[in-house]
Each structure stands twice: as C-alpha cells, then as structure tokens.
Amino acid sequence: MEPYSAQFSIDQEGISRLIPEEPGVYLFSDEKGRVLYVGKAKSLKKRLLSYLRPHGSPSPKTTLMLSRAKGLDTIITSSEKEAFLLESNLIKKHLPRYNVVLRDDKRYPCLVLDIKNPFPRLRVTRKMKKDGRIYFGPFSSAMAVRETLRAVDRIFLLRKCKGDAVKRRLRPCINYQIGRCLGPCSHEIGSEIYKEVVEKVRLFLEGKNNELLKRLQSEMAGASEDLDFEKAARLRDQINAVRKTAEKQNVTSPRMLDLDIVGLASEGALFQLVILFVRKGALTGSRNYRWRSQGGSEEEVMESFLKQYYEGSPFIPPEILVSIKLEEAGSIASWFSDLAEKRINIRQPKRGEGKRLVSIAVANARSLLRSVPEETEQDIISDLQELLRLSARPGIIEAVDISSLSGREAVGAIVAFSEGKPLVSRYRSYKIRETEGPDDYGMMAEVIRRRIKEGDLPDLIIVDGGRGHLETVSRVVKDLIQESPPALAAIAKPDPSRGEEIEKIYVPGRRNPITPGRDSTALKLLIRIRDEVHRRAISFHRQVRGKKFKGSELDLIEGLGPKRRNILLSAFRDASSVLEAGEEELASIAGIGIETARRICLYRRAKSDASPE
C-alpha cells in the first residue's frame, strides 16, 4: 500500500467523519503553509481527536501550536513502522518549530578493514556499508579514532599506503624502513603471513585482548625455541604495547556488551541529554545534546531523540538503556530491529548494573545543565529578530559569499544555520557560469537566482558585503518572488581608516547601517555565519583552482592523454609528485610504459633548464 495524503480542516466533526483509524503521519501548518509540527500515530483519528478533546490540561506548547495552526495534512501509511520512517524524513525536511529537531549528521568515524583483500590496510571512514568489509566503531570523535589508529600502527605492521590494490614500488617506504610496515609493495610476502597480522588487528579492535595476548605469547615462545630472538623480541614489544593499551580501557560491563546509555535532565524549558557509548564492555566516549522546548515533556524529548538519532544510523547496538520510561518503547525497538536486521531492546533499567550506568548518564546531563549559559540559541535568535526588526522569527538563516581570483575560477557558496547552529545538509557550492570578468555584484546576483530556483527558501538571507551587494540581491529577490520573500541583511567589515571598530549591518529600506554594541550576541551570531560562508567560499575556490592546475600541468606533456594522466594521478598524490618521480618508478606503473615515462622525465628536465638561475 502506497502512502497517500489529504488535507482537512481542524475541527472535531471533520476529523471524526473523514480521518480513518489507520497508521500514518499528520502535519499542522500555519497560514503561510509552513509546517509547525509533524507527528506519527498508530490511529490518526484517535490521535488527532486527542488534540481537540484532551484528557486534562494540554501542555503550553500544544496550546500555542494549535492557536497558530490553520491547516492539517495527513499521510496514511501501510504500517506503524513506515509511519516512523516518514515522520523522521518529514521532520528533517521541514524542521518544524514545535518538534524537537536533532541537528546531527551522525556520520561518526569508524575504522574499516577489507578482509577480502589479500593485503588490506586499516583506514578511517564515515560510511558503514554492508559490503563484506569489517567495521570497528563508530567512535565518538575523530580524536578517538585517530588515537586507536595510531595504536594499531605502533603495535602491528599493516601497510599504510593508500589505495585498495598494492602498487609495486622499487624502493620501500619510510614506514618499512622504521619497522612499522611489512612492505608488501616492495617485498615478496605471502598473503597467509599478512593474514595472521590482520587477524591480530581484528582481535585488538574487537577488545579481545586476552585472546590476542595468549596468541602472541605462544608465538613468542615458539620463536625462542627456534632461536629466532629477533622475532621473539618484536613479539615481546607487541605484548607490552597491547597490555599498556588495555590498561587504559575503562571497563564498564564485564559481559563485553555493545550498548548505548541515554540520560536526560531538564530545568524548565531547557533539556540536556547525554549518550554514553559502551563497546565490548568498555566506555568509549559520549555525546551531548541540548534543546529548549517550551512546555514539552521529558518523554517527548527522549522519544524524539531516539527516533531521529538512530534512523539512518550505520550502527544500532543490541541494547539501548534510557532514563525515561517510554510508552512506545516496544514499537520503536521493533522499528529499529527492522533497520538493523537484528533484535534491538529499549528499556529503562530498575536495578543492578543497568540502573548504575543510566545514573551516570543522568548525572552527566545534570552537570552540563548547570553549566549552561543563561542566554541560549533561542534567545539569540530572538535578539537577532529584534536587531533587524523582522516581522517573523528567523529560524533558518542562509548566507552567501563569492570568491574568485580577478574574476577567474569564480565560485559562490551558501551556508545555512538553523536556530543558531550550522545545518550542513543545506550547504551549497556553485561554479559561476554566466557572469564574466571581475563583476562581484553580477556573480552575487547569479548565485541568488540559482538558489531561488531550487526552492525551500530560508527565513533570512545574509549577504557578505555592503549596501551595494544588498541592493543587488534585493532586486533579484523582488523580481523572482512575489509573495512572502525571505528577509535580507548584509554584514560589512569595519573600515579602520574611518575609525570604525565594529561590523556594520545593512537592511533594506534603511539608509544608515545598524551598528550594534560590541557585546551583542546577535552580532556575534552574524559574524559567525559570515565567517563560515567566507570559509566555505574560499575552500571551494581553492579546490576548483587546484583541479585546474593539476590537469593543466600534465596536459603540457606531449603524448600524455587523459587515460594515462588519470592513471598517474591515481598512483601519485598530485601532478607535482608525478613530475618528481623517477623514470623506473613511472615505467613500473601498469598502463604507463617506458616510452611515456621517458617523455615525462624529458619534460621535467626541459622545464628545469628553462627556469632562471
């Protein structure tokens, strides 16, 4: 059964007569059609009627939302699990004001080992796939995964060179020379020997240190009996390194479990949540999230967090411990089980080890809650609305900037912020196609035109520039949008030659710029957004310039076509590395040959001879 939607008026008679008792999703919207709230229901009729004839007093948030709601849409689904998924996708798309919205990319770093490869390397990735490779993690931070990778590199001898295939080298790399790699690229090493090292790495990363130590001790004893004292000494060093690393691990559960512990604390409208990660019985890290939800309940916040955090997550542990009893814990766990293709359990422990772990998470949440500054992101957005004199609250803000080198390789960038925090999913990058020469205003107008055509516009657009940039953008917006255009503002850097010390803010219809105080939190937010879009534009411009340089340098070599050029750029870091390589090293690459290698070396020598002393 395919989901289908319908629109209804918000009254008891219409809901009772027209809305079925089937699972689905409902959306409340305001008079401009903006989605205010997205909810999921096992029975749409019962859930929606509960808004109009609630048991007891409705929450302040519900009362306020219903007072602003002018439209109601429903989408019927074939099952409750399908409704869970649809609800999550709609919340991500519309970012409703009265939903608890989790702004987190969830692409945590992992380590991956391709056991199908005869000589695999251990590398960092942020995408876990069902592709036969072994993934370890996810880790709570990039620092944690780098520390683990450094430990593996220090203890074991897996290859470090990039690429899935081992490229033959005439000389071993520096890692081999310092005893950190077996050097399969330049030495004949049996895949079985390498496989034994891979298995040790696997045991180490899975936390099976006792099994790993027994294996290493057995190998060390065998090497001593064979009088291979060099190998025995190397194994002894590995044993000491594994023991030292194991001592640092904070063992939380003696049962070697994978689980997440979610603790929640609240004070008024402010909610603080902490999630602790336990992998193979050891506490590996934590993350924390904070919301302001006027009139919301702890159960609503916890449930919203779980559904948004784990939907689409690359890893869901078999057990999730929560500090709040959830009415729909069973339904959510069943949905997670389908997503993870294994049994998932969500529970609020009442005693024992589980209750102790949840208490630790709640204690961390309370500690963070007490350290929260008085002014939150919600307050800052309100300050910004007042500073710019906007009629509506700018929940979603986008900023635009241009970067070029005298008009060449020009690019534009747009970044987005939601409730004062970066919303990376809405970031955009554009190559300037229509505007020629160093025309900053023309480039800005082109980027804004293309952004408007994409739709789903923000509440406020910030321009990195002065009055001229703002007027350019205003004309484009006025020409293309007739109803409900986004608000506009420009932020310009101070001019020290005029004695200016604080950024100037321009808004349409006002001749003089707004000059807020140095300590204005709204100004600090605008500067942060301006700096972020500036960083994005410069980064993309360098990337475009770099690609052009990389191609043009190799294009100058006679007889080197696109196919061989791509082979070389896959084997080396960049064009400069290709030109620095020796003739034998180039010729050893499959698809290049001695003749092409000779031409590259001749070009390098000719270039060197032509350079001035």
BALO-601265 format. One record per residue (C-alpha): x, y, z; residue in three letters. Coordinates in steps of 0.001 Angstrom, whole numbers. Example, Ala and Ser with C-alpha at 12.3 -4.5 7.8 and 13.67 -1.06 7.14 Angstrom:
BEGIN
R       c1       c2       c3  residuo
R    12300    -4500     7800      ala
R    13670    -1060     7140      ser
***
This chain:
BEGIN
R       c1       c2       c3  residuo
R        0        0        0      met
R     1452     3365    -1072      glu
R     1190     6332     1351      pro
R    -1376     8918      322      tyr
R    -2174    12320     1768      ser
R    -5216    14524     2270      ala
R    -5932    17950     3770      gln
R    -8578    18612     6394      phe
R    -9905    21481     8481      ser
R    -9020    21430    12173      ile
R   -12416    20694    13697      asp
R   -13834    17768    15610      gln
R   -16613    16968    13138      glu
R   -14314    16847    10107      gly
R   -11732    14672    11853      ile
R   -14366    12254    13208      ser
R   -16058    11886     9818      arg
R   -13161    11928     7354      leu
R    -9956    10709     9003      ile
R    -9601     6902     9232      pro
R    -8329     4856    12168      glu
R    -5186     3829    10304      glu
R    -1484     4469    10994      pro
R      106     7500     9438      gly
R     1648    10929     9834      val
R      -44    14296    10387      tyr
R     1279    17816     9755      leu
R      -35    21046    11297      phe
R      789    24186     9266      ser
R      316    27946     9700      asp
R    -1494    30416     7458      glu
R     1538    30662     5122      lys
R     1730    26884     4715      gly
R     4849    26471     6870      arg
R     4841    23200     8776      val
R     4574    23776    12530      leu
R     4522    20202    13809      tyr
R     4890    16669    12424      val
R     3551    13705    14387      gly
R     3083     9967    13937      lys
R      107     7934    15097      ala
R     -949     4294    15271      lys
R    -4508     5597    14722      ser
R    -4720     9002    13038      leu
R    -8322     9617    14112      lys
R    -7736     8902    17815      lys
R    -4511    10890    17926      arg
R    -5927    13985    16229      leu
R    -9129    13942    18268      leu
R    -6970    13915    21418      ser
R    -5748    17399    20441      tyr
R    -9306    18735    20362      leu
R   -10640    16947    23435      arg
R    -7577    16315    25595      pro
R    -7629    14413    28884      his
R    -6582    17008    31456      gly
R    -4900    20305    30635      ser
R    -2900    20357    27348      pro
R      727    21451    27508      ser
R     1534    25135    26833      pro
R     3414    24104    23703      lys
R      398    22226    22306      thr
R    -1945    25125    23127      thr
R      348    27633    21378      leu
R      851    25388    18352      met
R    -2909    24826    17903      leu
R    -3566    28569    18181      ser
R    -1252    29163    15223      arg
R    -2263    26098    13184      ala
R    -4522    26850    10202      lys
R    -4031    23714     8135      gly
R    -3880    19960     8750      leu
R    -2467    17344     6371      asp
R    -2461    13591     6919      thr
R     -491    10863     5182      ile
R    -1773     7312     5632      ile
R      848     4546     5670      thr
R      583      773     5447      ser
R     2199      179     8857      ser
R     3326     1915    12020      glu
R     6985     1262    11104      lys
R     6503     3038     7798      glu
R     4965     5948     9718      ala
R     8083     6144    11937      phe
R    10319     6488     8879      leu
R     8063     9017     7147      leu
R     7804    11131    10314      glu
R    11599    11243    10624      ser
R    12064    12239     6971      asn
R     9430    14985     7186      leu
R    10976    16453    10338      ile
R    14370    16599     8605      lys
R    12807    18239     5553      lys
R    10611    20879     7235      his
R    12415    21420    10588      leu
R     9078    22230    12297      pro
R     9198    24803    15057      arg
R     7276    22721    17597      tyr
R     9145    19457    17042      asn
R    12313    18520    18875      val
R    14766    18572    15958      val
R    18096    16764    16200      leu
R    20758    18599    14188      arg
R    23463    15974    13921      asp
R    24971    14398    10793      asp
R    25513    11039    12595      lys
R    28442    10263    10321      arg
R    30723     9262    13133      tyr
R    34178     7976    12202      pro
R    34825     4233    12015      cys
R    37772     2016    11142      leu
R    37353     -387     8241      val
R    39327    -3491     7259      leu
R    38725    -5209     3899      asp
R    39337    -8876     4722      ile
R    38655    -9887     1094      lys
R    41799    -8027       54      asn
R    44968   -10171      351      pro
R    46857    -7162     1776      phe
R    44254    -4926     3449      pro
R    45043    -1668     5180      arg
R    43222     -147     8145      leu
R    41625     3178     7285      arg
R    39141     5699     8647      val
R    35696     6075     7099      thr
R    32430     7791     7971      arg
R    30184     5487     5938      lys
R    29391     1970     7139      met
R    28103     -311     4378      lys
R    27066    -3955     4094      lys
R    29877    -4791     1673      asp
R    31767    -7659     3328      gly
R    34312    -5389     4997      arg
R    34732    -5341     8777      ile
R    33862    -2064    10510      tyr
R    35008    -1110    14005      phe
R    33129     1639    15807      gly
R    31533     4045    15430      pro
R    33867     6152    17572      phe
R    32518     9126    19480      ser
R    35014    11585    17982      ser
R    37699    11969    15326      ala
R    40310    12202    18094      met
R    39273     8800    19496      ala
R    39541     7085    16128      val
R    42943     8684    15416      arg
R    44313     7521    18775      glu
R    43148     3969    18038      thr
R    44656     4063    14549      leu
R    47970     5307    15972      arg
R    47946     2458    18499      ala
R    47428     -120    15745      val
R    50161     1453    13607      asp
R    52540     1374    16577      arg
R    51867    -2240    17554      ile
R    51197    -4019    14254      phe
R    52724    -3904    10777      leu
R    49826    -3415     8363      leu
R    50615    -1435     5236      arg
R    49976     2310     5383      lys
R    49972     3233     1661      cys
R    46715     4462      129      lys
R    44557     2531    -2313      gly
R    42909     -881    -2212      asp
R    45477    -2512    -4504      ala
R    49160    -2780    -3583      val
R    51155     -751    -6121      lys
R    54609    -2139    -6762      arg
R    57489      113    -5702      arg
R    61194     -148    -6431      leu
R    62094     1216    -3012      arg
R    60270      541      265      pro
R    58544     3433     2009      cys
R    59745     5147     5171      ile
R    57292     3102     7310      asn
R    59091      -98     6285      tyr
R    62488     1426     6995      gln
R    61494     2332    10582      ile
R    59907    -1052    11225      gly
R    56244      -25    11010      arg
R    55219    -1952     7862      cys
R    55820    -5374     6313      leu
R    56376    -3658     2941      gly
R    54230    -5823      616      pro
R    54671    -3155    -2091      cys
R    58380    -3914    -2497      ser
R    58931    -7347     -899      his
R    57521   -10782    -1595      glu
R    55334   -11517     1432      ile
R    52894   -14399     1500      gly
R    49263   -13449     1959      ser
R    48978   -16055     4764      glu
R    51649   -14286     6828      ile
R    49918   -10966     6267      tyr
R    46579   -12572     7117      lys
R    47896   -13549    10560      glu
R    48696    -9890    11276      val
R    45213    -8874    10085      val
R    43644   -11378    12489      glu
R    45627    -9900    15396      lys
R    44460    -6409    14480      val
R    40900    -7691    14395      arg
R    41187    -9219    17886      leu
R    42708    -5986    19185      phe
R    39959    -3765    17769      leu
R    37214    -6124    18978      glu
R    38564    -5812    22522      gly
R    39574    -9486    22747      lys
R    42895    -8623    24347      asn
R    43186   -11787    26459      asn
R    42865   -13995    23379      glu
R    45327   -11783    21498      leu
R    47874   -11894    24345      leu
R    47689   -15702    24534      lys
R    48350   -15944    20802      arg
R    51291   -13514    20961      leu
R    52802   -15293    23985      gln
R    52529   -18652    22199      ser
R    54251   -17231    19121      glu
R    56982   -15661    21269      met
R    57661   -19000    22992      ala
R    57862   -20723    19594      gly
R    60276   -18126    18245      ala
R    62529   -18546    21324      ser
R    62610   -22317    20866      glu
R    63627   -21804    17213      asp
R    66346   -19387    18384      leu
R    64724   -16594    16336      asp
R    65416   -13999    19016      phe
R    64743   -11017    16748      glu
R    61153   -12197    16143      lys
R    60743   -13045    19835      ala
R    61838    -9527    20815      ala
R    59374    -7993    18360      arg
R    56554   -10131    19775      leu
R    57572    -9167    23316      arg
R    57251    -5486    22379      asp
R    53805    -6149    20894      gln
R    52687    -7913    24090      ile
R    53821    -4976    26235      asn
R    52098    -2470    23935      ala
R    48797    -4428    23968      val
R    48897    -4678    27778      arg
R    49601     -963    28119      lys
R    46708      -86    25819      thr
R    44341    -2493    27617      ala
R    45132     -872    30981      glu
R    43789     2470    29676      lys
R    40410      999    28746      gln
R    37651     1832    31212      asn
R    35766    -1450    31536      val
R    32123     -712    32259      thr
R    30387    -4031    31634      ser
R    32096    -7362    32397      pro
R    29805    -9049    29857      arg
R    31613    -7403    26882      met
R    28365    -5843    25643      leu
R    27657    -3214    22987      asp
R    25108     -739    24324      leu
R    24162     2927    24439      asp
R    23044     4655    27638      ile
R    20843     7742    27247      val
R    20324    10059    30220      gly
R    18101    13151    30279      leu
R    17860    16095    32693      ala
R    15656    19165    32440      ser
R    15115    22521    34089      glu
R    12090    24495    32983      gly
R    12046    24598    29186      ala
R    15692    23525    28875      leu
R    16584    19878    28235      phe
R    20052    18317    28377      gln
R    20691    14825    27044      leu
R    23868    12711    27300      val
R    24504     9469    25418      ile
R    27313     7148    26570      leu
R    28806     4593    24166      phe
R    29858     1193    25544      val
R    31609    -1087    23065      arg
R    32775    -4594    24020      lys
R    32155    -3724    27651      gly
R    34345     -583    27634      ala
R    33181     3031    27767      leu
R    34495     4510    24502      thr
R    33012     8020    24531      gly
R    29958    10232    24846      ser
R    27960    12964    23109      arg
R    25587    15561    24463      asn
R    22647    17485    23035      tyr
R    20610    20404    24310      arg
R    17144    21737    23433      trp
R    14762    24417    24535      arg
R    11209    23112    24226      ser
R     8593    25347    25808      gln
R     6001    23162    27517      gly
R     7409    19864    26176      gly
R     7747    16756    28325      ser
R    10860    14661    29046      glu
R     9191    11635    27437      glu
R     8538    13591    24219      glu
R    12133    14824    24065      val
R    13583    11341    24727      met
R    11321     9681    22164      glu
R    12050    12321    19510      ser
R    15783    11982    20117      phe
R    15790     8187    19755      leu
R    13760     8196    16538      lys
R    15864    10870    14844      gln
R    19246     9743    16163      tyr
R    19033     6060    15201      tyr
R    17011     6335    11979      glu
R    19630     6017     9244      gly
R    22427     5403    11774      ser
R    25112     3000    10473      pro
R    25168     1173    13819      phe
R    22459      443    16380      ile
R    23614    -1505    19464      pro
R    21567    -4521    20581      pro
R    20531    -2718    23767      glu
R    19641      919    24498      ile
R    19178     1957    28128      leu
R    17096     5086    28764      val
R    16410     7125    31885      ser
R    12755     7833    30963      ile
R    10005     5236    30656      lys
R     8635     5380    27104      leu
R     5100     4343    26209      glu
R     6143     3438    22664      glu
R     9465     1751    23558      ala
R     8293    -1567    22107      gly
R     7142      -64    18783      ser
R    10341     1966    18394      ile
R    12507    -1080    19252      ala
R    10628    -3154    16673      ser
R    11290     -477    14044      trp
R    14975     -341    14997      phe
R    15162    -4146    14756      ser
R    13997    -3952    11143      asp
R    16521    -1202    10395      leu
R    19447    -3071    11989      ala
R    18298    -6561    10877      glu
R    18816    -7829    14420      lys
R    16928    -7746    17708      arg
R    17059    -4343    19450      ile
R    15858    -3799    23002      asn
R    14993     -397    24567      ile
R    14420     -401    28318      arg
R    14532     1685    31478      gln
R    16501     -434    33993      pro
R    15162     -511    37537      lys
R    18126    -2066    39335      arg
R    21583    -3549    39014      gly
R    24317    -2643    36557      glu
R    21934    -1066    34038      gly
R    20495     1368    36584      lys
R    24024     2339    37671      arg
R    25004     3154    34076      leu
R    21865     5208    33473      val
R    22530     7117    36710      ser
R    25985     8034    35391      ile
R    24459     9381    32148      ala
R    21819    11400    34059      val
R    24480    12805    36418      ala
R    26495    13974    33398      asn
R    23373    15583    31888      ala
R    22606    17438    35149      arg
R    26197    18666    35382      ser
R    26055    20046    31837      leu
R    22657    21598    32519      leu
R    24058    23584    35432      arg
R    26889    24897    33267      ser
R    24557    26206    30549      val
R    24910    29965    29991      pro
R    21804    31975    30720      glu
R    21285    33027    27113      glu
R    20625    30125    24744      thr
R    20479    29928    20959      glu
R    16716    30510    21148      gln
R    17274    33819    22962      asp
R    19963    34875    20475      ile
R    17599    34314    17525      ile
R    15023    36488    19277      ser
R    17705    39175    19774      asp
R    18545    38964    16068      leu
R    14880    39368    15135      gln
R    14713    42479    17276      glu
R    18028    43874    15964      leu
R    16982    43531    12303      leu
R    13361    44487    13082      arg
R    11987    41382    11374      leu
R     8270    40585    11404      ser
R     8912    36839    11788      ala
R    11448    34849    13770      arg
R    14404    33821    11504      pro
R    14578    30135    12414      gly
R    16544    29218     9271      ile
R    19237    31615     8040      ile
R    21355    31293     4897      glu
R    24417    33353     3975      ala
R    26003    33876      546      val
R    29553    34839     -479      asp
R    31667    34960    -3659      ile
R    35319    34004    -4148      ser
R    37468    34485    -7262      ser
R    40940    35450    -8448      leu
R    40380    38623   -10506      ser
R    37203    37029   -11853      gly
R    38840    33703   -12757      arg
R    37605    30329   -11466      glu
R    34856    32281    -9671      ala
R    32621    30375    -7267      val
R    29770    31110    -4896      gly
R    28891    29462    -1597      ala
R    25864    29306      655      ile
R    25788    28057     4244      val
R    22729    27526     6430      ala
R    22068    27855    10148      phe
R    19009    26561    11984      ser
R    18247    28027    15416      glu
R    21794    29395    15562      gly
R    23547    26118    14662      lys
R    25093    25030    11311      pro
R    22763    22982     9100      leu
R    25304    21274     6827      val
R    22664    19433     4781      ser
R    21647    22805     3258      arg
R    25176    23991     2376      tyr
R    25614    24751    -1340      arg
R    28540    25473    -3685      ser
R    28241    26991    -7173      tyr
R    30621    27495   -10069      lys
R    29943    30877   -11697      ile
R    28780    30187   -15262      arg
R    27012    33276   -16597      glu
R    28989    36249   -15238      thr
R    32262    37138   -16954      glu
R    35173    39135   -15547      gly
R    35605    40570   -12032      pro
R    31927    41508   -11544      asp
R    31222    40805    -7862      asp
R    27654    42128    -7997      tyr
R    26840    40093   -11114      gly
R    28217    36928    -9522      met
R    26184    37530    -6370      met
R    23024    38026    -8433      ala
R    23699    34796   -10365      glu
R    24106    32739    -7189      val
R    20923    34168    -5646      ile
R    18930    33486    -8852      arg
R    20075    29869    -8903      arg
R    19361    29450    -5197      arg
R    15808    30817    -5566      ile
R    15087    28388    -8419      lys
R    15970    25480    -6092      glu
R    13110    26453    -3743      gly
R    12698    25754        9      asp
R    13988    29216      884      leu
R    15120    30302     4372      pro
R    13576    32924     6637      asp
R    16600    35237     6317      leu
R    19418    35631     3759      ile
R    22666    37247     4917      ile
R    24941    38822     2286      val
R    28680    39090     2911      asp
R    29204    42662     1720      gly
R    27935    46219     1926      gly
R    24997    48271      719      arg
R    25724    47616    -2977      gly
R    25661    43850    -2512      his
R    22416    44093     -548      leu
R    20728    46222    -3229      glu
R    21787    43732    -5911      thr
R    20297    40806    -4005      val
R    17145    42803    -3166      ser
R    16463    43456    -6881      arg
R    16826    39759    -7733      val
R    14549    38666    -4886      val
R    11927    41304    -5778      lys
R    11911    40216    -9451      asp
R    11613    36470    -8754      leu
R     9495    36258    -5578      ile
R     6124    37961    -5420      gln
R     4770    36567    -2146      glu
R     6469    36018     1237      ser
R    10081    36719      205      pro
R    12821    35937     2735      pro
R    14156    38803     4836      ala
R    17524    40256     3749      leu
R    20506    41798     5503      ala
R    24177    42448     4711      ala
R    27152    42483     7060      ile
R    30248    44520     6199      ala
R    33612    44599     7946      lys
R    34608    47821     9740      pro
R    36799    50337     7890      asp
R    39769    51219    10167      pro
R    40630    54267     8005      ser
R    37307    55792     9140      arg
R    37870    54857    12750      gly
R    35320    52007    12590      glu
R    35772    49123    15012      glu
R    32515    47175    14749      ile
R    30828    45449    11787      glu
R    28063    47346    10012      lys
R    24717    45733     9235      ile
R    22604    46935     6305      tyr
R    18905    46166     5883      val
R    16543    47121     3022      pro
R    14687    50422     3429      gly
R    17197    51889     5880      arg
R    19805    54378     4690      arg
R    22262    54172     7566      asn
R    23735    50891     8769      pro
R    22857    49322    12104      ile
R    25795    49390    14496      thr
R    25073    47120    17470      pro
R    27187    47086    20599      gly
R    30428    45144    20750      arg
R    28887    42603    23165      asp
R    25731    41990    21094      ser
R    25060    38247    20899      thr
R    23064    38776    17696      ala
R    26090    40463    16084      leu
R    28349    37615    17202      lys
R    25991    35146    15513      leu
R    26030    37168    12274      leu
R    29846    37318    12341      ile
R    29986    33564    12913      arg
R    27665    32941     9947      ile
R    29637    35420     7778      arg
R    32954    33744     8661      asp
R    31528    30287     7922      glu
R    30295    31216     4426      val
R    33604    33007     3753      his
R    35496    29858     4742      arg
R    33254    27719     2538      arg
R    33685    30009     -498      ala
R    37484    30187     -192      ile
R    37777    26434      351      ser
R    35700    25656    -2754      phe
R    37626    28228    -4806      his
R    40953    26618    -3855      arg
R    39551    23218    -4743      gln
R    38453    24417    -8210      val
R    41784    26175    -8795      arg
R    43728    23122    -7640      gly
R    41918    20792   -10034      lys
R    42563    23102   -12950      lys
R    46264    23432   -12121      phe
R    46637    19705   -11645      lys
R    45232    18968   -15076      gly
R    46958    21770   -16999      ser
R    50463    20855   -15806      glu
R    50242    17299   -17133      leu
R    48399    18416   -20280      asp
R    51613    20130   -21405      leu
R    53400    16781   -21814      ile
R    53293    15582   -25422      glu
R    51751    12132   -25877      gly
R    50154    12006   -22397      leu
R    46413    11572   -22910      gly
R    43533    11686   -20408      pro
R    43631     7926   -19729      lys
R    47323     7795   -18762      arg
R    47017    11101   -16891      arg
R    44253     9640   -14701      asn
R    46357     6520   -14061      ile
R    49246     8701   -12878      leu
R    47051    10877   -10654      leu
R    45609     7716    -9074      ser
R    49098     6392    -8331      ala
R    50561     9670    -7051      phe
R    49314    12416    -4735      arg
R    49237    15195    -7380      asp
R    50863    16470   -10603      ala
R    53970    17663    -8739      ser
R    54551    14147    -7354      ser
R    54276    12716   -10873      val
R    56934    15116   -12152      leu
R    59247    14326    -9220      glu
R    59139    10535    -9790      ala
R    61994     8685   -11468      gly
R    61831     7022   -14885      glu
R    61881     3460   -13489      glu
R    59175     4220   -10927      glu
R    56917     5710   -13600      leu
R    57512     2862   -16043      ala
R    56622      267   -13375      ser
R    53035     1575   -13168      ile
R    50613     -558   -15164      ala
R    49414     1266   -18305      gly
R    52278     3788   -18492      ile
R    55289     2074   -20061      gly
R    58886     3130   -20619      ile
R    58153     5492   -23540      glu
R    55633     7622   -21625      thr
R    57893     7637   -18548      ala
R    60741     8908   -20706      arg
R    58592    11753   -22088      arg
R    57611    12843   -18574      ile
R    61268    12933   -17493      cys
R    62249    14864   -20653      leu
R    59522    17427   -19893      tyr
R    60804    17785   -16325      arg
R    64382    18333   -17486      arg
R    63281    20846   -20136      ala
R    61245    22720   -17533      lys
R    64230    22755   -15161      ser
R    66603    24016   -17891      asp
R    64160    26805   -18784      ala
R    63918    28049   -15187      ser
R    66096    31109   -14364      pro
R    69117    30634   -12094      glu
***
